[in-house]
């Protein structure tokens, strides 16, 4: 199935969010938005991805 991660089209095999993030190479710490909705880390293993979904990975930025 094809999804979008940070604006990049990606073909995935697993529909489980935690697997998708690992295969994409996401490195903690990060926040995840699925179709514009924040998904807490406690739900990554139980959240499924559907064809055409959009994931945004957001990493903290230091500064002031």
Phi, psi and omega per residue, in radians:
X1 nan 2.703 -3.095
X2 -1.930 2.288 3.083
X3 -2.310 3.083 3.078
X4 -2.082 2.261 3.037
X5 -2.149 2.095 -3.115
X6 0.863 0.720 3.090
X7 1.442 0.009 -3.099
X8 -1.859 2.225 3.076
X9 -1.216 2.387 -3.093
X10 -2.477 2.349 3.039
X11 -1.659 2.221 -3.089
X12 -2.100 2.736 3.092
X13 -1.798 -0.749 -3.133
X14 -1.568 2.470 3.134
X15 -1.744 0.192 -3.141
X16 -1.659 2.259 -3.041
X17 -0.957 -0.801 -3.101
X18 -1.055 -0.653 3.101
X19 -1.176 -0.733 3.132
X20 -1.067 -0.773 -3.133
X21 -1.119 -0.742 3.117
X22 -1.122 -0.772 3.141
X23 -1.162 -0.520 3.113
X24 -1.317 -0.346 3.138
X25 1.589 0.404 3.132
X26 -1.096 2.354 3.135
X27 -2.090 2.252 -3.136
X28 -1.123 2.626 0.038
X29 -1.541 2.554 3.073
X30 -2.751 2.777 3.020
X31 -1.971 2.680 -3.094
X32 -2.172 2.304 2.989
X33 -2.057 2.222 3.100
X34 -1.923 2.003 -3.089
X35 0.925 0.681 3.066
X36 1.487 0.016 -3.120
X37 -1.977 2.209 3.124
X38 -1.054 2.333 3.090
X39 -2.040 1.954 3.135
X40 -1.126 2.668 -3.098
X41 -1.000 -0.556 -3.132
X42 -1.119 -0.291 -3.132
X43 -1.849 -0.012 -3.091
X44 -1.025 -0.685 -3.082
X45 -1.322 -0.337 -3.100
X46 -1.904 0.037 -3.137
X47 -1.626 2.251 3.119
X48 -1.814 2.627 -3.108
X49 -1.822 2.498 3.109
X50 -2.018 2.744 3.081
X51 -0.851 2.270 3.065
X52 1.483 -0.022 3.128
X53 -1.114 2.759 3.122
X54 -2.137 2.223 3.124
X55 -2.028 2.363 3.021
X56 -2.071 2.222 3.044
X57 -1.771 2.211 -3.098
X58 -2.088 2.122 3.120
X59 -1.837 2.518 3.129
X60 -1.155 2.553 3.119
X61 -2.117 2.247 3.118
X62 -1.473 2.630 3.133
X63 2.762 -3.044 -3.123
X64 -2.927 nan nan
